Amino acid sequence: MERVLNLITSLDRGGAETMIMNYYRHMDRSKVQFDFLVNREQIGAYEDEIQSLGGRIYRMGPMYPGQFGKYKRDFRAFLHEHPEFRIIHSHLEERSYFPLRIAKEEGIPVRIAHAHNAYRGFNAKTVFRDYFRLRLPSYPTHKFACSKEAALWLYGQDAVDHNKVTIIHNAIDAARYSFSETVRESMRQQLNLKDAFVLGNIGRLVEQKNQAFLIDIFAAVKKRLTNSKLLILGEGDLKQSLQKHAAEKGLADDVIFTGSVPNVPDYLQAMDAFLLPSLFEGLPVSLIEAQTSGLPSFASDTITRSADVSGQVDFLPLQKGADFWATRILDHPTESRHVPNDMLKRHHYDITHEAAQLQHFYLHRRCING
């Protein structure tokens, strides 16, 4: 059996973690087993499931600027204690520089960097990110990304142009998301939505996801369609400020913060439209999930068009404002929630096929076919 060490910040229900778990569940675990090294002490939502699948979870301190030296010493010691790991798969974006550099020095033969996000714009962390990002390319043996845009940001134009990056699609299990009227009615009754027009969003409550603007869009929708509700699935540091923002707009009873939930497909059934006004994304798993559920989907035009597997996503500019978004949402025609059975497979988002490809790579180190 090949044990793959996945490096990731936490094991909550974020996009990268969800993608990893989708692949993990569909591996032949008698041949490939996933273990995890995380940088947070708090227990993540996926940890019980990982342990039930035979995975091991290790913890190490965070990679804060004042602790880089300690992290490097601790990670080197960890590799000495665990010679069983021949494959390290890092999901730490530009911070993969640190562990993959050490892994190279320690002779780990397969060192994978995986890009999950596209360009994030300029902020106070940009200088640090660019420092690590520009030094990363020498250390991975393989470069993975969820999309071309994510690859361009982390690895640069030359790596993309010379086919040095492998796209690992954020694949899902289509059967879990197929539309069900029975589930829809049950969830709407459980959430007391009755006959409301329900907008939805999935994601961490962080600046990247732009959920304050999401609430502004909902406010504009509700002015025209008073029987509307907004479901926001996820946890994060901005929860209190977002709740305050909703309350200030008089929407405290209409914006439902569900927290992190294990049954995302059921919540998607309850929605009537899916919104993703993110400032940046690599390739959002939630947008693939929403389309597979047959939801009309509206996303910011900063998101890669390769996420449009249905051909029905409406990509809208953020600068047009909330009223513009509300108009596009309300003017969208009502369509069937049932999608073609082969939609995901045609676009390489069917998890059964994609997991088999990744497993083949882990076992044989051969290129993954598109």
Residue pairs with C-beta under 8 A, 6 or more apart in sequence:
1 30
1 31
1 32
1 33
2 31
2 32
2 33
2 86
2 87
2 362
2 363
3 33
3 34
3 35
3 84
3 85
3 87
4 32
4 33
4 34
4 35
4 85
4 87
4 88
4 89
4 362
5 35
5 36
5 37
5 82
5 85
5 87
5 88
5 89
6 20
6 34
6 35
6 36
6 37
6 89
6 90
6 91
7 36
7 37
7 88
7 89
7 90
7 91
7 92
7 96
7 99
8 16
8 17
8 20
8 36
8 37
8 38
8 39
8 91
8 92
9 38
9 39
9 40
9 62
9 92
10 17
10 38
10 39
10 40
10 42
10 44
11 17
11 36
11 38
11 44
11 45
11 46
11 47
11 50
11 57
12 44
12 45
12 46
12 204
12 235
12 260
13 45
13 46
13 234
13 260
13 261
13 262
13 264
14 204
15 116
15 170
15 203
15 281
15 282
15 284
15 285
15 286
16 91
16 116
17 44
17 46
18 285
19 116
19 146
19 170
19 171
19 285
20 34
20 91
21 46
21 49
21 50
22 170
22 171
22 172
22 173
22 285
22 351
22 355
23 171
23 351
23 354
23 355
23 358
24 34
24 50
24 53
24 55
25 53
25 173
25 351
26 173
26 351
26 352
26 355
26 356
27 33
27 34
27 355
27 358
27 359
28 359
29 53
29 54
31 359
31 363
32 359
32 362
32 363
33 54
33 55
34 50
34 53
34 55
35 55
35 56
35 57
35 58
35 85
36 50
36 55
36 56
36 57
36 58
37 58
37 59
37 60
37 78
38 44
38 57
38 58
38 59
38 60
39 59
39 60
39 61
39 62
39 63
40 59
40 62
41 59
45 260
45 262
47 57
50 57
51 57
58 78
60 71
60 74
60 75
60 78
61 67
61 70
61 71
61 74
62 71
63 71
63 92
63 95
63 98
65 128
68 98
71 98
72 98
72 102
75 98
75 99
75 102
76 102
76 105
76 106
79 85
79 102
79 103
79 106
79 108
80 106
85 108
86 108
86 109
86 110
87 108
87 109
87 110
87 112
87 362
88 99
88 100
88 103
88 108
88 110
88 111
88 112
89 112
89 114
89 144
90 96
90 99
90 100
90 111
90 112
90 113
90 114
90 140
91 114
91 116
92 98
92 99
93 115
93 116
93 117
93 129
93 154
94 129
94 130
94 132
94 133
94 136
94 154
95 132
96 113
96 114
96 132
96 136
96 139
96 140
97 132
97 133
97 135
97 136
97 139
98 132
100 111
100 113
100 136
100 139
100 140
101 138
101 139
103 111
103 139
104 111
104 138
104 139
109 141
110 141
110 142
110 365
111 139
111 140
111 141
111 142
112 140
112 141
112 142
112 143
112 144
113 136
113 139
113 140
113 142
113 143
113 144
113 154
113 155
114 144
114 145
114 146
114 168
115 143
115 144
115 145
115 146
115 150
115 151
115 153
115 154
115 155
115 165
115 282
116 145
116 146
116 150
116 282
117 150
117 153
117 280
117 281
117 282
118 147
118 149
118 150
118 152
118 153
118 280
118 281
118 282
118 302
118 304
119 149
119 152
119 153
119 280
120 126
120 129
120 153
120 208
120 279
120 280
121 279
121 280
133 153
133 154
136 154
136 155
137 143
137 155
137 156
137 159
142 166
143 151
143 154
143 155
143 159
143 164
143 165
143 166
144 165
144 166
144 167
144 168
145 151
145 154
145 155
145 165
145 166
145 167
145 168
145 282
146 167
146 168
146 169
146 170
146 282
146 283
147 167
147 282
147 283
147 304
147 306
147 307
148 160
148 167
148 304
148 306
149 282
149 283
149 304
150 282
150 283
151 159
151 160
151 165
151 167
152 160
155 164
155 165
158 164
159 165
166 367
166 368
167 370
168 354
168 358
168 368
169 283
169 347
169 348
169 349
169 354
170 283
170 284
170 285
170 288
170 349
171 288
171 344
171 348
171 349
171 350
171 351
171 353
171 354
171 355
172 285
172 288
172 289
172 292
172 344
172 349
172 351
173 351
173 352
174 292
174 341
174 343
174 344
174 350
174 351
176 265
177 265
177 268
177 289
177 292
177 293
178 292
178 293
178 338
178 339
179 269
179 293
179 294
179 337
179 338
179 339
180 269
183 265
183 266
183 269
184 269
184 270
186 266
187 193
187 266
187 267
187 269
187 270
188 194
188 196
188 198
188 270
191 231
191 256
191 270
193 229
193 270
195 227
196 227
196 228
196 229
197 221
197 225
197 227
197 228
197 229
197 272
197 273
198 228
198 229
198 230
198 231
198 270
198 271
198 272
198 273
199 217
199 218
199 221
199 228
199 229
199 230
199 231
199 271
199 272
199 273
199 274
199 275
199 329
200 230
200 231
200 232
200 233
200 267
200 268
200 270
200 271
200 273
200 274
200 275
200 290
200 295
201 209
201 211
201 214
201 230
201 231
201 232
201 233
201 234
201 274
201 275
201 276
201 286
202 233
202 234
202 264
202 267
202 274
202 286
202 289
202 290
203 209
203 211
203 233
203 234
203 276
203 278
203 284
203 286
204 234
204 235
204 236
205 211
205 232
205 234
205 235
205 236
205 237
205 238
205 239
205 242
206 236
206 237
206 238
207 238
207 279
208 278
208 279
208 280
208 281
209 234
209 236
209 277
209 278
209 279
210 277
210 278
210 279
210 300
210 318
211 232
211 238
211 242
211 277
212 238
212 241
212 242
212 245
213 277
213 318
213 322
214 230
214 232
214 275
214 277
215 230
215 242
215 245
215 246
215 249
215 251
215 255
216 249
216 322
217 275
217 277
217 322
217 325
217 326
217 329
218 228
218 230
218 251
218 254
218 255
219 249
219 251
219 322
220 322
220 323
220 325
220 326
221 228
221 326
221 329
221 330
222 228
222 251
222 254
223 326
224 326
224 330
225 330
228 254
229 254
229 255
229 256
230 251
230 254
230 255
230 256
231 256
231 258
231 267
231 270
231 271
232 242
232 255
232 256
232 257
232 258
233 258
233 259
233 260
233 261
233 264
233 267
234 258
234 259
234 260
235 259
235 260
239 257
242 257
243 252
243 255
243 257
246 252
246 254
246 255
258 267
261 267
264 289
265 289
265 293
268 274
268 289
268 290
268 293
268 295
269 293
271 290
271 293
271 295
272 295
272 296
273 295
273 296
273 297
273 298
273 329
273 332
274 286
274 287
274 290
274 295
274 296
274 297
274 298
275 297
275 298
275 299
275 325
275 329
276 284
276 286
276 287
276 290
276 297
276 298
276 299
276 300
276 303
277 298
277 299
277 300
277 316
277 318
277 325
278 284
278 299
278 300
278 302
278 303
279 300
279 302
279 318
280 302
281 287
281 302
281 303
281 304
281 307
282 304
283 304
283 306
283 307
284 299
284 303
284 307
287 297
287 299
287 303
287 307
287 313
288 307
288 309
288 344
288 349
290 297
291 297
291 308
291 309
291 310
291 312
291 313
291 339
291 343
292 309
292 339
292 343
292 344
293 337
294 335
294 336
294 337
294 338
294 339
295 337
296 312
296 314
296 329
296 332
296 335
297 310
297 312
297 313
297 314
298 313
298 314
298 316
298 325
298 328
298 329
298 332
299 307
299 313
299 314
299 315
299 316
300 315
300 316
300 317
300 318
301 315
301 316
301 317
301 318
302 318
303 315
305 315
307 313
308 315
309 343
309 344
309 346
309 347
309 349
310 339
310 343
312 335
314 328
314 332
316 324
316 325
316 328
317 324
344 350
345 353
348 354
348 370
357 368
357 369
358 368
360 366
360 368
361 367
361 368
